Amino acid sequence: MTNPLALIIEDDQKLATIFAEALKTVDFETEIIEDGSTALIRVAETTPAIIVLDLHLPNVSGRDVLHHIRTNSRLTKTRVILATADSLLAENLRTEADLVLLKPISFGQLRDLAARFRPKE
Amino acid sequence: MNALGKNEQILTSGHIYDPEGRLVADVYQEKIYSLETDPLGQRLVNSDTTIFEWRFGQLVAGRAVMVGDQRLGAISVGLPTEPLQAKVTAVRNQGLTIALATAIIGGLLALLLSRSITGPLQKLVQATQRIAKGDLTQEIDVAKGNNELAMLGTAMERMRADLYELYMGLGQQVTERAQALQESEARFHHVISSISDHIYMSKLTKDGKHINQYVSPNVQPLTGYPWETIMADAGFWPAAIIHPDDQAIAADQLGRFKRGQNSTTEYRIIQADGNIIWVRDSGRVEKDHVSQSITIYGVVSDITKHKQVEETLALARDQALKASRLKSQLLAKVSHELRTPLNAILGFTEMLEFGIYGPLSDKQQETTSEIIDSAKYLTTLVNELLDQAQLDAGKLTLDVSAFAPADLIEYVQSTVEVLAQAKGLTVTADIAANVPATLCGDPARVQQILVNLVSNAIKFTRRGTVQVRLFCPNATHWALQVSDTGSGIPAEAQSSIFEPFQQVDGSMTREHQGTGLGLSIVKQLVALMDGQITVESQIGKGSAFTVILPLQPNYEETV
């Protein structure tokens, strides 16, 4: 039995590590992606249960990545957690994401929320 | 004959002629010596009528003596002219006397008549002419009596007197009016010249002509052009007076006047000496529907100083706005940039605390907790700064959705639990029965307000309880109230605590750290939600903050 996949799309390595650790504690398989273009490739190839998405990404913006996820019919069950420091941008994308978290995002907070999004077996 | 001639001497001559016209007998001669025919005798014999002739100073009358058809001769008598002349003279003298008497009597009569009729009539005529010429001063004294002329004269005199009285009265009135008018005009001029504005009255005729009807003298100091030049101009102004860049503005205003609209506009004019000033031209139009003309009553004021002040103010305002915008941008940027490292500190410390890297000793546990508390506090500060920056920039918007008051209370209690426990305080919460199970609003911002108020209450209360109450004060509003048993807020400070960077006193600030923006942000958020916040407090007894928010009328539909 493999754990559900969580994609952590975040260009800040430290935050990516924290997010990954939080998700691992609630039994997610985690993969860290540090730029937008790689994110698009991985989103097209995989079916993650959760995507933690930063909005400020190199190459392709988080916004465009979000748009790709939302227009991909295979990913209708994928929960998207926006992680951003830009509250204004977050407001605008609130309807497209499942959850918007304003940085700083607490380890415990992310862990608890991710646990709720974990697909039931 | 003899008898006639001699005795009476009535006749001066008496002649008898034979049928041939020869004198045969003469009253005054015994003998006739002439045998020749007398021409008169011949004519008399041959005439059928009596012949009268003046002969030798006498009137001779003679005729033929006829018996049947036979002419027997002729007779003539002479009448002396003296008695006749005497008679004539007598008759003439008599006639002259009569004529003279008649003339005298006539003259007297005429005089009498002229006295009684012509004179008065003449007087009346003269009086009428005088009146016609406007002279009402002379009395009409025609005649006394009971005749028509006298009556006419009396009537005319009465009329004249009335007219004169009326005229004098009118004259008085006219004089008074003229005086009043003069005074009014003088006052008007005084007023007009004492104000620096230029006042005009212009007429736009149906065929597009422009006539300046009044131009106040102030136009000269205003424009530098002589009054006469402006007055005589076929437009409001000579075209060259309006600044080239503002010609369109002035033309637009004229267009509005022509359409019968009032208009106030501002443009620059170039004074005669080349100096440029700003004026405000404010005109009110009156349309004459009969002549289809438009009269404009306008005031032109020099607003150069206003403009300069305005420009200075606008510049200052622009600079201030720019500075404020920069400040907001800086705050947003700073707080944004602070979040990422803050997130790393918080995240890694939490990882440690959670035991990801192995179990911690008590001291290590305590230390990580301190780090987490500080990081969270720093997060609050950053959030407040960002909120304030967004409020300043008008960028903070509400995200309205339905939420349950119970969830709100639960979230707040869980958030402040640790803080309250650390101070040994109890936080109680109560939701009144009249509060709907679902409310509508921005749940995140309502949470923020409540957390802020409760955190404050905990901060300023040393012992006792902090109470949270939700209730509906009326049918259209709901309220959240946070009361504590803390130190209380002095009355004089109650109005200023909602101002940014205000705390009751410096010692409090030192003791209870913070940006000083908390309550200010709360108040701004409440205002953004069309609500209001009030505070009641008594020193030593505690404070109660009440936030009243409108109930969204469609809250049930949005569930």
Interface residues (C-beta under 8 A of the other chain):
Chain A: D12 K14 L15 I18 F19 E21 A22 T25 A85 D86 S87 L88 E91 R94 L102 K103 P104 I105 S106 F107 G108
Chain B: H336 E337 R339 T340 L342 N343 A344 I345 L346 G347 F348 E350 M351 F354 I356 A375 T379 N383 L386 Q390 K395 T397 D399
